[in-house]
Amino acid sequence: MKESGVDLVFDQWRGFAAPKGTPKMVTDKMSPIVKKAVESKEWADFTASVGTTPQYSIPWPSPGLWVRRIRLQKRLWLLPGSQNSPLLRKEKAPL
């Protein structure tokens, strides 16, 4: 996009989720496995090929925190003048 005169930053989120009520011992076992995958050369090569950077994040202790983060991010995107605001785009992004 920068070559076209638009200085745009693109971010893509990927994650793992478990059903509500999943025992902590299960999430405790999965977390290091996911971390190892995120930090692997294969994942680094893939993310580089699509223009993103891998980053591991500790497990969220509550789904409510994730929901609040998404709602906050959505409000920030909708602020006029925000770098990521759909209001700055000529076309609306699909939801």
Secondary structure, 3 states (H helix, E strand, C coil): CHHHCCCCCCCCCCCCCCCCCCCHHHHHHHHHHHHHHHCCHHHHHHHHHCCCCCCCCCCCCCHHHHHHHHHHHHHHHHCCCCCCCHHHCCCCCCC
